[in-house]
Amino acid sequence: MVIGLLAGMLSGLIGIGGGIVMVPLLLLLGFSQYQAQGTSLAVLVVPVTAAAVFNYYKEGYIDWRNAAIIAVFFVIGGYFGSKLAINIDEKMLKKVFGVVLLVVAGKMILGK
């Protein structure tokens, strides 16, 4: 419940949730990298962000055309990315995940 609440709040607040919040917390709870990623993605199957989207929509902050284009390619990319992930050794997958988090953090902190 806490992971869901935290991920939801951060998703609505700054647009993050699954990969940056839920996966690391699930790893801390003892999930394997595969289980954490799969569980995080499963949360997104239902419209978990609908309430947050509605608030942004009311304020005019959604570009529906680009959202639709990104969503279509997200589905395609998600399919092929998951096929790749389940065929990578878990230790290597954790390293890739960690590097991505560091790159994102560095970019956010340094503003570049």
C-alpha positions in Angstrom: 0.0 0.0 0.0 2.8 2.4 0.9 4.6 1.7 -2.4 1.5 2.4 -4.4 0.7 5.5 -2.5 4.2 6.9 -2.8 4.5 6.0 -6.5 1.1 7.5 -7.2 1.9 10.7 -5.3 5.2 11.1 -7.1 3.7 10.2 -10.4 1.1 13.0 -10.0 3.6 15.4 -8.5 6.6 15.1 -10.9 5.6 12.4 -13.4 7.6 9.5 -12.0 6.5 6.3 -10.4 7.1 2.8 -11.8 10.8 2.5 -12.7 12.1 5.1 -10.3 10.0 4.5 -7.2 8.2 1.1 -7.3 11.0 -1.0 -8.8 13.7 0.0 -6.2 11.3 -0.3 -3.3 10.1 -3.7 -4.5 13.8 -4.7 -4.7 14.3 -3.6 -1.1 11.4 -5.9 -0.2 13.2 -8.9 -1.7 11.6 -9.1 -5.1 13.9 -10.2 -7.9 14.7 -7.7 -10.6 12.3 -9.5 -13.0 9.5 -9.6 -10.4 10.0 -6.0 -9.5 9.8 -4.9 -13.1 6.9 -7.2 -14.0 4.9 -6.1 -10.9 5.6 -2.4 -11.6 4.4 -2.8 -15.2 1.3 -4.8 -14.1 0.3 -1.8 -12.0 0.1 0.2 -15.2 -2.3 -2.2 -16.9 -5.3 -0.5 -15.3 -5.8 3.3 -15.6 -3.9 4.1 -12.4 -3.1 7.6 -13.5 -6.6 8.6 -14.6 -7.2 11.0 -11.7 -3.9 12.7 -12.1 -4.4 12.9 -15.9 -7.8 14.5 -15.3 -6.2 17.3 -13.2 -3.6 18.0 -15.8 -6.3 17.9 -18.5 -8.5 20.5 -16.7 -5.5 22.8 -16.6 -4.8 22.3 -20.3 -1.5 20.6 -19.8 -2.0 17.5 -22.0 -1.0 17.3 -25.7 -3.3 14.4 -26.7 -1.8 14.0 -30.2 1.7 13.4 -28.9 0.4 11.3 -25.9 -1.4 9.0 -28.4 1.7 8.7 -30.6 3.9 8.0 -27.6 1.4 5.5 -26.2 1.4 3.4 -29.4 5.2 3.3 -29.5 5.3 2.7 -25.7 3.3 -0.5 -26.3 5.6 -1.6 -29.1 8.8 -0.7 -27.2 7.5 -2.3 -24.0 6.8 -5.6 -25.8 10.3 -5.8 -27.3 12.0 -4.4 -24.2 10.4 -7.0 -22.0 11.4 -9.8 -24.4 15.0 -8.5 -24.2 14.9 -8.1 -20.4 13.7 -11.7 -19.7 16.6 -13.0 -21.8 19.3 -11.0 -20.0 21.1 -12.4 -16.9 19.5 -10.8 -13.8 22.8 -9.4 -12.5 23.4 -7.7 -15.8 19.8 -6.4 -15.8 20.3 -4.9 -12.3 23.5 -3.1 -13.5 21.7 -1.7 -16.6 18.8 -0.6 -14.3 21.3 1.1 -11.9 23.1 2.9 -14.7 19.9 4.2 -16.1 18.9 5.5 -12.6 22.3 7.2 -12.2 22.1 8.8 -15.7 18.6 10.1 -15.0 19.6 11.4 -11.5 22.7 13.1 -12.9 20.8 14.7 -15.7 18.1 16.0 -13.2 20.6 17.2 -10.6 23.0 18.9 -13.1 20.2 20.2 -15.3 21.8 19.1 -18.5 
